[in-house]
Amino acid sequence: MISIGRRVFENVKSDMIVHYGKFNVRGLCVAETIVLVGSGSGDWIAGEDCVVIAERGLVKLGRVDCVKAYLLGLNGRVIAGNVSTQMGFIKKARIGNLKAGLALIGAETIVSNAFISNAVFLDPHVWFKAKPTINVAEYKYPALES
């Protein structure tokens, strides 16, 4: 399913969902590949590969359950209540609860509660509201010189 413009998804199950524009996900949206680019809101998305890009505004999701999750804010922000993933890339996002095997965390990211096996920090501008549970942490940004 490929769509452009304004769209409401209501309890959708498909092989692939690709949408560009304003969207609203009511209930559960399940697909092997989910690509949402633009702005909008949603209750729950689940799949193998999930790409959510906030291009011109805010993307607000209640729950994201994906094997690979890419949550990227470009000109907007991604807000997600609960994110559960084996591998996630998160940038310019605000996450309530994050459970991840591997998390690549970029700039301007705020996480309330984190349970991460391996975390790779790509930028120093990452905030945790509560003390995160991280087994292994790597820092891939250049050292700040004074």
N, CA, C and O atoms as CSV, one atom per row, in Angstrom:
chain,resi,resn,atom,element,x,y,z
A,1,MET,N,N,0.845,-1.165,0.000
A,1,MET,CA,C,0.000,0.000,0.000
A,1,MET,C,C,0.898,1.238,0.000
A,1,MET,O,O,1.682,1.444,0.927
A,2,ILE,N,N,0.782,2.031,-1.011
A,2,ILE,CA,C,1.543,3.276,-1.129
A,2,ILE,C,C,0.536,4.411,-1.262
A,2,ILE,O,O,-0.373,4.353,-2.090
A,3,SER,N,N,0.706,5.449,-0.435
A,3,SER,CA,C,-0.237,6.565,-0.489
A,3,SER,C,C,0.485,7.883,-0.257
A,3,SER,O,O,1.531,7.939,0.391
A,4,ILE,N,N,-0.100,8.933,-0.801
A,4,ILE,CA,C,0.442,10.285,-0.684
A,4,ILE,C,C,-0.708,11.204,-0.303
A,4,ILE,O,O,-1.828,11.051,-0.790
A,5,GLY,N,N,-0.417,12.167,0.579
A,5,GLY,CA,C,-1.434,13.136,0.970
A,5,GLY,C,C,-1.904,12.911,2.387
A,5,GLY,O,O,-1.108,12.593,3.271
A,6,ARG,N,N,-3.184,13.073,2.605
A,6,ARG,CA,C,-3.786,12.920,3.929
A,6,ARG,C,C,-4.443,11.543,3.991
A,6,ARG,O,O,-5.223,11.175,3.113
A,7,ARG,N,N,-4.113,10.778,5.055
A,7,ARG,CA,C,-4.605,9.398,5.127
A,7,ARG,C,C,-4.878,8.986,6.562
A,7,ARG,O,O,-4.130,9.343,7.471
A,8,VAL,N,N,-5.952,8.234,6.762
A,8,VAL,CA,C,-6.273,7.628,8.055
A,8,VAL,C,C,-6.142,6.120,7.897
A,8,VAL,O,O,-6.805,5.516,7.053
A,9,PHE,N,N,-5.283,5.514,8.713
A,9,PHE,CA,C,-5.114,4.063,8.733
A,9,PHE,C,C,-5.848,3.535,9.957
A,9,PHE,O,O,-5.598,3.983,11.076
A,10,GLU,N,N,-6.747,2.589,9.748
A,10,GLU,CA,C,-7.517,2.052,10.864
A,10,GLU,C,C,-7.377,0.535,10.884
A,10,GLU,O,O,-7.928,-0.157,10.028
A,11,ASN,N,N,-6.627,0.014,11.879
A,11,ASN,CA,C,-6.388,-1.425,12.034
A,11,ASN,C,C,-5.999,-2.066,10.704
A,11,ASN,O,O,-6.744,-2.875,10.152
A,12,VAL,N,N,-4.827,-1.695,10.199
A,12,VAL,CA,C,-4.351,-2.121,8.888
A,12,VAL,C,C,-3.342,-3.249,9.044
A,12,VAL,O,O,-2.485,-3.209,9.927
A,13,LYS,N,N,-3.450,-4.263,8.174
A,13,LYS,CA,C,-2.436,-5.306,8.067
A,13,LYS,C,C,-2.106,-5.456,6.594
A,13,LYS,O,O,-2.987,-5.673,5.762
A,14,SER,N,N,-0.799,-5.335,6.280
A,14,SER,CA,C,-0.371,-5.384,4.891
A,14,SER,C,C,1.075,-5.862,4.844
A,14,SER,O,O,1.740,-5.947,5.877
A,15,ASP,N,N,1.560,-6.175,3.640
A,15,ASP,CA,C,2.973,-6.530,3.494
A,15,ASP,C,C,3.853,-5.297,3.636
A,15,ASP,O,O,4.905,-5.338,4.274
A,16,MET,N,N,3.403,-4.193,3.029
A,16,MET,CA,C,4.190,-2.967,3.032
A,16,MET,C,C,3.245,-1.773,3.105
A,16,MET,O,O,2.221,-1.731,2.423
A,17,ILE,N,N,3.603,-0.808,3.942
A,17,ILE,CA,C,2.847,0.439,4.040
A,17,ILE,C,C,3.836,1.582,3.866
A,17,ILE,O,O,4.771,1.728,4.653
A,18,VAL,N,N,3.628,2.383,2.844
A,18,VAL,CA,C,4.464,3.557,2.587
A,18,VAL,C,C,3.524,4.745,2.450
A,18,VAL,O,O,2.608,4.730,1.628
A,19,HIS,N,N,3.754,5.779,3.261
A,19,HIS,CA,C,2.899,6.964,3.190
A,19,HIS,C,C,3.753,8.221,3.304
A,19,HIS,O,O,4.662,8.303,4.130
A,20,TYR,N,N,3.440,9.189,2.463
A,20,TYR,CA,C,4.096,10.492,2.498
A,20,TYR,C,C,3.006,11.543,2.674
A,20,TYR,O,O,2.103,11.660,1.846
A,21,GLY,N,N,3.100,12.308,3.763
A,21,GLY,CA,C,2.116,13.361,4.009
A,21,GLY,C,C,1.587,13.294,5.428
A,21,GLY,O,O,2.265,12.808,6.333
A,22,LYS,N,N,0.383,13.781,5.615
A,22,LYS,CA,C,-0.266,13.803,6.928
A,22,LYS,C,C,-0.962,12.465,7.140
A,22,LYS,O,O,-1.639,11.963,6.243
A,23,PHE,N,N,-0.792,11.882,8.341
A,23,PHE,CA,C,-1.396,10.575,8.593
A,23,PHE,C,C,-1.958,10.500,10.001
A,23,PHE,O,O,-1.587,11.271,10.886
A,24,ASN,N,N,-2.865,9.548,10.183
A,24,ASN,CA,C,-3.429,9.240,11.490
A,24,ASN,C,C,-3.636,7.729,11.537
A,24,ASN,O,O,-4.387,7.174,10.735
A,25,VAL,N,N,-2.968,7.070,12.477
A,25,VAL,CA,C,-3.087,5.622,12.640
A,25,VAL,C,C,-3.999,5.374,13.831
A,25,VAL,O,O,-3.646,5.691,14.967
A,26,ARG,N,N,-5.163,4.812,13.573
A,26,ARG,CA,C,-6.103,4.471,14.644
A,26,ARG,C,C,-6.029,2.969,14.872
A,26,ARG,O,O,-6.221,2.180,13.947
A,27,GLY,N,N,-5.752,2.587,16.094
A,27,GLY,CA,C,-5.632,1.165,16.392
A,27,GLY,C,C,-4.250,0.658,16.036
A,27,GLY,O,O,-3.250,1.322,16.309
A,28,LEU,N,N,-4.191,-0.518,15.427
A,28,LEU,CA,C,-2.931,-1.197,15.141
A,28,LEU,C,C,-2.636,-1.171,13.650
A,28,LEU,O,O,-3.513,-1.425,12.825
A,29,CYS,N,N,-1.391,-0.861,13.319
A,29,CYS,CA,C,-0.914,-0.866,11.938
A,29,CYS,C,C,0.231,-1.874,11.866
A,29,CYS,O,O,1.300,-1.635,12.429
A,30,VAL,N,N,0.019,-3.002,11.178
A,30,VAL,CA,C,1.001,-4.083,11.118
A,30,VAL,C,C,1.418,-4.301,9.674
A,30,VAL,O,O,0.577,-4.437,8.785
A,31,ALA,N,N,2.737,-4.334,9.449
A,31,ALA,CA,C,3.274,-4.635,8.128
A,31,ALA,C,C,4.718,-5.075,8.284
A,31,ALA,O,O,5.366,-4.795,9.292
A,32,GLU,N,N,5.209,-5.768,7.269
A,32,GLU,CA,C,6.613,-6.147,7.302
A,32,GLU,C,C,7.486,-4.898,7.208
A,32,GLU,O,O,8.487,-4.782,7.915
A,33,THR,N,N,7.110,-3.974,6.345
A,33,THR,CA,C,7.825,-2.706,6.188
A,33,THR,C,C,6.826,-1.566,6.324
A,33,THR,O,O,5.806,-1.531,5.635
A,34,ILE,N,N,7.131,-0.636,7.220
A,34,ILE,CA,C,6.296,0.551,7.412
A,34,ILE,C,C,7.178,1.778,7.219
A,34,ILE,O,O,8.200,1.925,7.890
A,35,VAL,N,N,6.787,2.652,6.311
A,35,VAL,CA,C,7.500,3.909,6.081
A,35,VAL,C,C,6.470,5.031,6.176
A,35,VAL,O,O,5.555,5.112,5.356
A,36,LEU,N,N,6.623,5.893,7.175
A,36,LEU,CA,C,5.738,7.041,7.364
A,36,LEU,C,C,6.596,8.302,7.330
A,36,LEU,O,O,7.452,8.499,8.192
A,37,VAL,N,N,6.366,9.144,6.345
A,37,VAL,CA,C,7.135,10.375,6.186
A,37,VAL,C,C,6.154,11.534,6.183
A,37,VAL,O,O,5.189,11.534,5.418
A,38,GLY,N,N,6.395,12.515,7.029
A,38,GLY,CA,C,5.515,13.674,7.093
A,38,GLY,C,C,5.210,14.033,8.523
A,38,GLY,O,O,6.120,14.203,9.334
A,39,SER,N,N,3.921,14.149,8.842
A,39,SER,CA,C,3.509,14.472,10.203
A,39,SER,C,C,2.197,13.762,10.487
A,39,SER,O,O,1.451,13.399,9.578
A,40,GLY,N,N,1.937,13.575,11.776
A,40,GLY,CA,C,0.690,12.930,12.144
A,40,GLY,C,C,0.794,12.242,13.484
A,40,GLY,O,O,1.701,12.508,14.273
A,41,SER,N,N,-0.156,11.348,13.727
A,41,SER,CA,C,-0.192,10.656,15.007
A,41,SER,C,C,-0.636,9.221,14.788
A,41,SER,O,O,-1.133,8.854,13.724
A,42,GLY,N,N,-0.441,8.418,15.832
A,42,GLY,CA,C,-0.841,7.029,15.718
A,42,GLY,C,C,-0.855,6.334,17.051
A,42,GLY,O,O,-0.172,6.742,17.991
A,43,ASP,N,N,-1.645,5.272,17.127
A,43,ASP,CA,C,-1.742,4.498,18.348
A,43,ASP,C,C,-0.610,3.478,18.457
A,43,ASP,O,O,0.119,3.458,19.448
A,44,TRP,N,N,-0.464,2.623,17.422
A,44,TRP,CA,C,0.465,1.507,17.551
A,44,TRP,C,C,0.899,1.057,16.160
A,44,TRP,O,O,0.061,0.767,15.306
A,45,ILE,N,N,2.221,0.999,15.934
A,45,ILE,CA,C,2.738,0.412,14.701
A,45,ILE,C,C,3.643,-0.749,15.080
A,45,ILE,O,O,4.369,-0.688,16.072
A,46,ALA,N,N,3.592,-1.810,14.276
A,46,ALA,CA,C,4.392,-3.004,14.535
A,46,ALA,C,C,4.813,-3.601,13.207
A,46,ALA,O,O,4.030,-3.656,12.258
A,47,GLY,N,N,6.079,-4.056,13.149
A,47,GLY,CA,C,6.556,-4.663,11.916
A,47,GLY,C,C,8.011,-5.051,12.000
A,47,GLY,O,O,8.646,-4.961,13.051
A,48,GLU,N,N,8.527,-5.489,10.855
A,48,GLU,CA,C,9.930,-5.882,10.748
A,48,GLU,C,C,10.816,-4.635,10.677
A,48,GLU,O,O,11.700,-4.450,11.514
A,49,ASP,N,N,10.581,-3.795,9.689
A,49,ASP,CA,C,11.339,-2.554,9.496
A,49,ASP,C,C,10.369,-1.383,9.548
A,49,ASP,O,O,9.426,-1.320,8.759
A,50,CYS,N,N,10.596,-0.459,10.472
A,50,CYS,CA,C,9.731,0.711,10.619
A,50,CYS,C,C,10.572,1.972,10.484
A,50,CYS,O,O,11.532,2.173,11.228
A,51,VAL,N,N,10.207,2.809,9.540
A,51,VAL,CA,C,10.886,4.080,9.319
A,51,VAL,C,C,9.854,5.180,9.530
A,51,VAL,O,O,8.849,5.241,8.822
A,52,VAL,N,N,10.106,6.048,10.506
A,52,VAL,CA,C,9.211,7.166,10.795
A,52,VAL,C,C,10.046,8.435,10.720
A,52,VAL,O,O,10.982,8.618,11.499
A,53,ILE,N,N,9.703,9.311,9.779
A,53,ILE,CA,C,10.457,10.547,9.571
A,53,ILE,C,C,9.501,11.723,9.725
A,53,ILE,O,O,8.533,11.853,8.976
A,54,ALA,N,N,9.783,12.578,10.707
A,54,ALA,CA,C,9.001,13.799,10.906
A,54,ALA,C,C,9.602,14.868,10.014
A,54,ALA,O,O,10.640,15.451,10.327
A,55,GLU,N,N,8.930,15.117,8.893
A,55,GLU,CA,C,9.518,16.018,7.915
A,55,GLU,C,C,9.097,17.469,8.116
A,55,GLU,O,O,9.956,18.351,8.135
A,56,ARG,N,N,7.813,17.742,8.267
A,56,ARG,CA,C,7.370,19.129,8.364
A,56,ARG,C,C,6.647,19.444,9.652
A,56,ARG,O,O,6.136,20.552,9.820
A,57,GLY,N,N,6.595,18.507,10.549
A,57,GLY,CA,C,5.861,18.750,11.781
A,57,GLY,C,C,6.109,17.645,12.776
A,57,GLY,O,O,7.132,16.961,12.736
A,58,LEU,N,N,5.171,17.484,13.652
A,58,LEU,CA,C,5.286,16.531,14.741
A,58,LEU,C,C,4.703,15.176,14.341
A,58,LEU,O,O,3.658,15.100,13.696
A,59,VAL,N,N,5.398,14.114,14.734
A,59,VAL,CA,C,4.866,12.760,14.623
A,59,VAL,C,C,4.752,12.224,16.040
A,59,VAL,O,O,5.750,12.134,16.755
A,60,LYS,N,N,3.539,11.867,16.448
A,60,LYS,CA,C,3.307,11.378,17.804
A,60,LYS,C,C,2.722,9.972,17.728
A,60,LYS,O,O,1.641,9.765,17.176
A,61,LEU,N,N,3.457,9.003,18.294
A,61,LEU,CA,C,3.035,7.607,18.271
A,61,LEU,C,C,2.934,7.087,19.693
A,61,LEU,O,O,3.770,7.407,20.538
A,62,GLY,N,N,1.921,6.293,19.955
A,62,GLY,CA,C,1.756,5.717,21.284
A,62,GLY,C,C,2.713,4.567,21.532
A,62,GLY,O,O,3.339,4.486,22.589
A,63,ARG,N,N,2.826,3.668,20.545
A,63,ARG,CA,C,3.649,2.479,20.735
A,63,ARG,C,C,4.278,2.069,19.411
A,63,ARG,O,O,3.628,2.091,18.366
A,64,VAL,N,N,5.563,1.693,19.471
A,64,VAL,CA,C,6.296,1.216,18.304
A,64,VAL,C,C,6.947,-0.109,18.684
A,64,VAL,O,O,7.802,-0.146,19.569
A,65,ASP,N,N,6.552,-1.196,18.023
A,65,ASP,CA,C,7.137,-2.522,18.229
A,65,ASP,C,C,7.662,-3.010,16.889
A,65,ASP,O,O,6.900,-3.510,16.062
A,66,CYS,N,N,8.972,-2.863,16.673
A,66,CYS,CA,C,9.569,-3.233,15.396
A,66,CYS,C,C,10.915,-3.905,15.636
A,66,CYS,O,O,11.595,-3.623,16.622
A,67,VAL,N,N,11.291,-4.798,14.720
A,67,VAL,CA,C,12.610,-5.417,14.816
A,67,VAL,C,C,13.671,-4.347,14.584
A,67,VAL,O,O,14.631,-4.248,15.348
A,68,LYS,N,N,13.502,-3.548,13.535
A,68,LYS,CA,C,14.387,-2.410,13.261
A,68,LYS,C,C,13.519,-1.160,13.206
A,68,LYS,O,O,12.577,-1.082,12.418
A,69,ALA,N,N,13.842,-0.193,14.041
A,69,ALA,CA,C,13.060,1.043,14.093
A,69,ALA,C,C,13.969,2.235,13.835
A,69,ALA,O,O,14.998,2.394,14.491
A,70,TYR,N,N,13.584,3.070,12.878
A,70,TYR,CA,C,14.302,4.295,12.561
A,70,TYR,C,C,13.354,5.450,12.853
A,70,TYR,O,O,12.392,5.663,12.115
A,71,LEU,N,N,13.614,6.187,13.911
A,71,LEU,CA,C,12.776,7.321,14.306
A,71,LEU,C,C,13.609,8.580,14.139
A,71,LEU,O,O,14.520,8.836,14.927
A,72,LEU,N,N,13.304,9.354,13.130
A,72,LEU,CA,C,14.151,10.477,12.749
A,72,LEU,C,C,13.326,11.743,12.595
A,72,LEU,O,O,12.373,11.783,11.817
A,73,GLY,N,N,13.697,12.776,13.341
A,73,GLY,CA,C,13.082,14.080,13.173
A,73,GLY,C,C,13.949,14.927,12.254
A,73,GLY,O,O,15.118,15.164,12.556
A,74,LEU,N,N,13.404,15.377,11.157
A,74,LEU,CA,C,14.157,16.268,10.263
A,74,LEU,C,C,13.804,17.705,10.603
A,74,LEU,O,O,14.521,18.352,11.366
A,75,ASN,N,N,12.712,18.213,10.049
A,75,ASN,CA,C,12.245,19.551,10.399
A,75,ASN,C,C,11.215,19.503,11.516
A,75,ASN,O,O,10.701,20.542,11.931
A,76,GLY,N,N,10.916,18.339,11.993
A,76,GLY,CA,C,9.968,18.154,13.079
A,76,GLY,C,C,10.549,17.226,14.130
A,76,GLY,O,O,11.751,16.961,14.138
A,77,ARG,N,N,9.702,16.737,15.006
A,77,ARG,CA,C,10.124,15.832,16.076
A,77,ARG,C,C,9.266,14.578,16.050
A,77,ARG,O,O,8.109,14.596,15.630
A,78,VAL,N,N,9.870,13.484,16.514
A,78,VAL,CA,C,9.142,12.234,16.705
A,78,VAL,C,C,8.959,12.046,18.205
A,78,VAL,O,O,9.926,12.101,18.966
A,79,ILE,N,N,7.724,11.824,18.627
A,79,ILE,CA,C,7.415,11.550,20.029
A,79,ILE,C,C,6.765,10.173,20.075
A,79,ILE,O,O,5.784,9.915,19.378
A,80,ALA,N,N,7.323,9.290,20.905
A,80,ALA,CA,C,6.775,7.938,21.030
A,80,ALA,C,C,6.695,7.570,22.502
A,80,ALA,O,O,7.636,7.807,23.259
A,81,GLY,N,N,5.576,6.995,22.904
A,81,GLY,CA,C,5.392,6.597,24.296
A,81,GLY,C,C,6.239,5.398,24.664
A,81,GLY,O,O,7.018,5.462,25.615
A,82,ASN,N,N,6.101,4.301,23.928
A,82,ASN,CA,C,6.851,3.075,24.182
A,82,ASN,C,C,7.469,2.593,22.883
A,82,ASN,O,O,6.783,2.459,21.870
A,83,VAL,N,N,8.774,2.330,22.919
A,83,VAL,CA,C,9.481,1.802,21.754
A,83,VAL,C,C,10.176,0.521,22.173
A,83,VAL,O,O,10.957,0.511,23.125
A,84,SER,N,N,9.890,-0.564,21.456
A,84,SER,CA,C,10.529,-1.848,21.700
A,84,SER,C,C,11.119,-2.322,20.379
A,84,SER,O,O,10.391,-2.506,19.405
A,85,THR,N,N,12.448,-2.522,20.340
A,85,THR,CA,C,13.118,-2.862,19.096
A,85,THR,C,C,14.399,-3.639,19.366
A,85,THR,O,O,14.991,-3.530,20.439
A,86,GLN,N,N,14.816,-4.423,18.381
A,86,GLN,CA,C,16.116,-5.080,18.488
A,86,GLN,C,C,17.225,-4.121,18.085
A,86,GLN,O,O,18.297,-4.117,18.691
A,87,MET,N,N,16.970,-3.302,17.056
A,87,MET,CA,C,17.946,-2.316,16.604
A,87,MET,C,C,17.204,-1.033,16.274
A,87,MET,O,O,16.273,-1.038,15.468
A,88,GLY,N,N,17.613,0.065,16.893
A,88,GLY,CA,C,16.931,1.321,16.652
A,88,GLY,C,C,17.888,2.468,16.411
A,88,GLY,O,O,18.948,2.555,17.031
A,89,PHE,N,N,17.498,3.354,15.491
A,89,PHE,CA,C,18.210,4.603,15.255
A,89,PHE,C,C,17.250,5.718,15.625
A,89,PHE,O,O,16.150,5.810,15.080
A,90,ILE,N,N,17.669,6.560,16.549
A,90,ILE,CA,C,16.779,7.592,17.080
A,90,ILE,C,C,17.501,8.930,17.032
A,90,ILE,O,O,18.606,9.064,17.558
A,91,LYS,N,N,16.880,9.917,16.402
A,91,LYS,CA,C,17.462,11.255,16.339
A,91,LYS,C,C,16.339,12.280,16.350
A,91,LYS,O,O,15.329,12.113,15.667
A,92,LYS,N,N,16.519,13.346,17.131
A,92,LYS,CA,C,15.521,14.404,17.302
A,92,LYS,C,C,14.177,13.798,17.680
A,92,LYS,O,O,13.158,14.023,17.026
A,93,ALA,N,N,14.210,13.023,18.758
A,93,ALA,CA,C,13.002,12.330,19.195
A,93,ALA,C,C,12.872,12.416,20.707
A,93,ALA,O,O,13.840,12.662,21.427
A,94,ARG,N,N,11.654,12.208,21.158
A,94,ARG,CA,C,11.375,12.123,22.592
A,94,ARG,C,C,10.660,10.795,22.833
A,94,ARG,O,O,9.577,10.553,22.301
A,95,ILE,N,N,11.285,9.944,23.640
A,95,ILE,CA,C,10.800,8.587,23.855
A,95,ILE,C,C,10.452,8.418,25.328
A,95,ILE,O,O,11.217,8.828,26.200
A,96,GLY,N,N,9.307,7.820,25.605
A,96,GLY,CA,C,8.923,7.535,26.986
A,96,GLY,C,C,9.705,6.355,27.540
A,96,GLY,O,O,10.546,6.532,28.421
A,97,ASN,N,N,9.440,5.157,27.039
A,97,ASN,CA,C,10.137,3.942,27.458
A,97,ASN,C,C,10.805,3.327,26.241
A,97,ASN,O,O,10.149,3.057,25.235
A,98,LEU,N,N,12.107,3.105,26.334
A,98,LEU,CA,C,12.874,2.530,25.233
A,98,LEU,C,C,13.468,1.207,25.680
A,98,LEU,O,O,14.229,1.156,26.647
A,99,LYS,N,N,13.119,0.131,24.973
A,99,LYS,CA,C,13.716,-1.185,25.199
A,99,LYS,C,C,14.358,-1.599,23.893
A,99,LYS,O,O,13.669,-1.789,22.891
A,100,ALA,N,N,15.697,-1.743,23.898
A,100,ALA,CA,C,16.399,-2.024,22.651
A,100,ALA,C,C,17.600,-2.926,22.896
A,100,ALA,O,O,18.244,-2.867,23.943
A,101,GLY,N,N,17.883,-3.761,21.902
A,101,GLY,CA,C,19.109,-4.542,21.928
A,101,GLY,C,C,20.284,-3.651,21.565
A,101,GLY,O,O,21.280,-3.602,22.287
A,102,LEU,N,N,20.168,-2.945,20.443
A,102,LEU,CA,C,21.174,-1.985,19.993
A,102,LEU,C,C,20.452,-0.686,19.685
A,102,LEU,O,O,19.470,-0.679,18.942
A,103,ALA,N,N,20.932,0.408,20.248
A,103,ALA,CA,C,20.323,1.714,19.996
A,103,ALA,C,C,21.396,2.691,19.555
A,103,ALA,O,O,22.372,2.918,20.270
A,104,LEU,N,N,21.215,3.265,18.381
A,104,LEU,CA,C,22.064,4.345,17.885
A,104,LEU,C,C,21.313,5.630,18.185
A,104,LEU,O,O,20.250,5.880,17.618
A,105,ILE,N,N,21.861,6.444,19.074
A,105,ILE,CA,C,21.138,7.607,19.574
A,105,ILE,C,C,21.828,8.872,19.085
A,105,ILE,O,O,23.003,9.100,19.371
A,106,GLY,N,N,21.083,9.696,18.342
A,106,GLY,CA,C,21.629,10.911,17.769
A,106,GLY,C,C,21.260,12.150,18.557
A,106,GLY,O,O,20.809,12.074,19.700
A,107,ALA,N,N,21.459,13.287,17.923
A,107,ALA,CA,C,21.307,14.590,18.568
A,107,ALA,C,C,19.872,14.871,18.983
A,107,ALA,O,O,18.920,14.362,18.392
A,108,GLU,N,N,19.742,15.695,20.017
A,108,GLU,CA,C,18.470,16.228,20.496
A,108,GLU,C,C,17.445,15.134,20.791
A,108,GLU,O,O,16.283,15.229,20.397
A,109,THR,N,N,17.894,14.106,21.483
A,109,THR,CA,C,17.026,12.997,21.854
A,109,THR,C,C,16.834,12.991,23.362
A,109,THR,O,O,17.791,13.137,24.122
A,110,ILE,N,N,15.589,12.820,23.788
A,110,ILE,CA,C,15.250,12.747,25.208
A,110,ILE,C,C,14.555,11.410,25.443
A,110,ILE,O,O,13.595,11.074,24.750
A,111,VAL,N,N,15.045,10.647,26.425
A,111,VAL,CA,C,14.463,9.347,26.757
A,111,VAL,C,C,14.130,9.347,28.241
A,111,VAL,O,O,14.983,9.659,29.072
A,112,SER,N,N,12.890,8.999,28.576
A,112,SER,CA,C,12.500,8.952,29.988
A,112,SER,C,C,13.077,7.731,30.683
A,112,SER,O,O,13.793,7.873,31.674
A,113,ASN,N,N,12.784,6.536,30.189
A,113,ASN,CA,C,13.281,5.292,30.781
A,113,ASN,C,C,13.915,4.457,29.680
A,113,ASN,O,O,13.287,4.206,28.652
A,114,ALA,N,N,15.161,4.024,29.886
A,114,ALA,CA,C,15.872,3.271,28.861
A,114,ALA,C,C,16.391,1.956,29.416
A,114,ALA,O,O,16.981,1.908,30.496
A,115,PHE,N,N,16.160,0.891,28.660
A,115,PHE,CA,C,16.686,-0.439,28.941
A,115,PHE,C,C,17.348,-0.909,27.650
A,115,PHE,O,O,16.680,-1.426,26.756
A,116,ILE,N,N,18.675,-0.725,27.557
A,116,ILE,CA,C,19.398,-0.933,26.308
A,116,ILE,C,C,20.573,-1.866,26.562
A,116,ILE,O,O,21.318,-1.685,27.525
A,117,SER,N,N,20.741,-2.876,25.690
A,117,SER,CA,C,21.904,-3.757,25.800
A,117,SER,C,C,23.163,-3.042,25.323
A,117,SER,O,O,24.145,-2.962,26.060
A,118,ASN,N,N,23.141,-2.524,24.098
A,118,ASN,CA,C,24.280,-1.795,23.533
A,118,ASN,C,C,23.796,-0.439,23.041
A,118,ASN,O,O,22.897,-0.360,22.203
A,119,ALA,N,N,24.386,0.617,23.558
A,119,ALA,CA,C,24.026,1.973,23.140
A,119,ALA,C,C,25.221,2.621,22.464
A,119,ALA,O,O,26.341,2.567,22.972
A,120,VAL,N,N,24.976,3.230,21.324
A,120,VAL,CA,C,26.003,3.979,20.603
A,120,VAL,C,C,25.514,5.421,20.535
A,120,VAL,O,O,24.491,5.712,19.914
A,121,PHE,N,N,26.247,6.313,21.173
A,121,PHE,CA,C,25.881,7.726,21.203
A,121,PHE,C,C,26.597,8.435,20.062
A,121,PHE,O,O,27.827,8.444,20.004
A,122,LEU,N,N,25.830,9.027,19.160
A,122,LEU,CA,C,26.378,9.708,17.997
A,122,LEU,C,C,26.538,11.201,18.223
A,122,LEU,O,O,27.119,11.894,17.387
A,123,ASP,N,N,26.035,11.706,19.336
A,123,ASP,CA,C,26.079,13.129,19.633
A,123,ASP,C,C,25.997,13.300,21.151
A,123,ASP,O,O,25.336,12.506,21.821
A,124,PRO,N,N,26.652,14.317,21.704
A,124,PRO,CA,C,26.580,14.496,23.156
A,124,PRO,C,C,25.249,15.066,23.649
A,124,PRO,O,O,25.008,15.083,24.856
A,125,HIS,N,N,24.386,15.529,22.755
A,125,HIS,CA,C,23.128,16.158,23.158
A,125,HIS,C,C,22.008,15.127,23.274
A,125,HIS,O,O,21.048,15.138,22.504
A,126,VAL,N,N,22.155,14.239,24.253
A,126,VAL,CA,C,21.173,13.196,24.557
A,126,VAL,C,C,20.860,13.303,26.042
A,126,VAL,O,O,21.767,13.408,26.867
A,127,TRP,N,N,19.566,13.276,26.384
A,127,TRP,CA,C,19.165,13.406,27.784
A,127,TRP,C,C,18.357,12.192,28.209
A,127,TRP,O,O,17.528,11.682,27.456
A,128,PHE,N,N,18.615,11.740,29.428
A,128,PHE,CA,C,17.827,10.679,30.050
A,128,PHE,C,C,17.171,11.270,31.290
A,128,PHE,O,O,17.854,11.873,32.118
A,129,LYS,N,N,15.865,11.109,31.432
A,129,LYS,CA,C,15.172,11.650,32.602
A,129,LYS,C,C,15.443,10.816,33.842
A,129,LYS,O,O,15.586,11.365,34.934
A,130,ALA,N,N,15.515,9.502,33.692
A,130,ALA,CA,C,15.852,8.605,34.799
A,130,ALA,C,C,17.156,7.897,34.440
A,130,ALA,O,O,17.544,7.855,33.273
A,131,LYS,N,N,17.822,7.350,35.432
A,131,LYS,CA,C,19.084,6.660,35.176
A,131,LYS,C,C,18.835,5.478,34.234
A,131,LYS,O,O,18.044,4.590,34.554
A,132,PRO,N,N,19.505,5.459,33.074
A,132,PRO,CA,C,19.247,4.393,32.107
A,132,PRO,C,C,19.942,3.091,32.505
A,132,PRO,O,O,20.952,3.095,33.209
A,133,THR,N,N,19.380,1.986,32.040
A,133,THR,CA,C,20.014,0.683,32.191
A,133,THR,C,C,20.662,0.350,30.857
A,133,THR,O,O,19.982,-0.041,29.909
A,134,ILE,N,N,21.985,0.507,30.788
A,134,ILE,CA,C,22.741,0.268,29.558
A,134,ILE,C,C,23.882,-0.683,29.894
A,134,ILE,O,O,24.683,-0.407,30.787
A,135,ASN,N,N,23.956,-1.816,29.169
A,135,ASN,CA,C,25.037,-2.773,29.420
A,135,ASN,C,C,26.363,-2.297,28.838
A,135,ASN,O,O,27.373,-2.278,29.542
A,136,VAL,N,N,26.373,-1.913,27.568
A,136,VAL,CA,C,27.593,-1.457,26.896
A,136,VAL,C,C,27.288,-0.126,26.218
A,136,VAL,O,O,26.299,-0.003,25.496
A,137,ALA,N,N,28.138,0.867,26.453
A,137,ALA,CA,C,27.953,2.183,25.831
A,137,ALA,C,C,29.193,2.550,25.028
A,137,ALA,O,O,30.319,2.383,25.497
A,138,GLU,N,N,28.978,3.051,23.815
A,138,GLU,CA,C,30.057,3.546,22.959
A,138,GLU,C,C,29.749,4.999,22.611
A,138,GLU,O,O,28.590,5.397,22.496
A,139,TYR,N,N,30.802,5.768,22.447
A,139,TYR,CA,C,30.656,7.180,22.111
A,139,TYR,C,C,31.363,7.414,20.786
A,139,TYR,O,O,32.583,7.278,20.705
A,140,LYS,N,N,30.616,7.764,19.750
A,140,LYS,CA,C,31.165,7.898,18.404
A,140,LYS,C,C,31.251,9.345,17.928
A,140,LYS,O,O,31.404,9.588,16.731
A,141,TYR,N,N,31.157,10.295,18.829
A,141,TYR,CA,C,31.256,11.688,18.416
A,141,TYR,C,C,32.641,12.207,18.787
A,141,TYR,O,O,33.266,11.685,19.710
A,142,PRO,N,N,33.133,13.230,18.079
A,142,PRO,CA,C,34.461,13.764,18.385
A,142,PRO,C,C,34.474,14.441,19.752
A,142,PRO,O,O,33.478,15.022,20.183
A,143,ALA,N,N,35.599,14.357,20.411
A,143,ALA,CA,C,35.737,14.969,21.736
A,143,ALA,C,C,35.679,16.488,21.611
A,143,ALA,O,O,36.210,17.067,20.664
A,144,LEU,N,N,35.031,17.116,22.572
A,144,LEU,CA,C,34.944,18.570,22.588
A,144,LEU,C,C,36.243,19.138,23.137
A,144,LEU,O,O,36.702,18.747,24.210
A,145,GLU,N,N,36.820,20.053,22.398
A,145,GLU,CA,C,38.077,20.656,22.839
A,145,GLU,C,C,37.799,22.020,23.436
A,145,GLU,O,O,36.919,22.745,22.971
A,146,SER,N,N,38.563,22.373,24.483
A,146,SER,CA,C,38.372,23.680,25.089
A,146,SER,C,C,39.482,24.627,24.753
A,146,SER,O,O,39.467,25.777,25.192
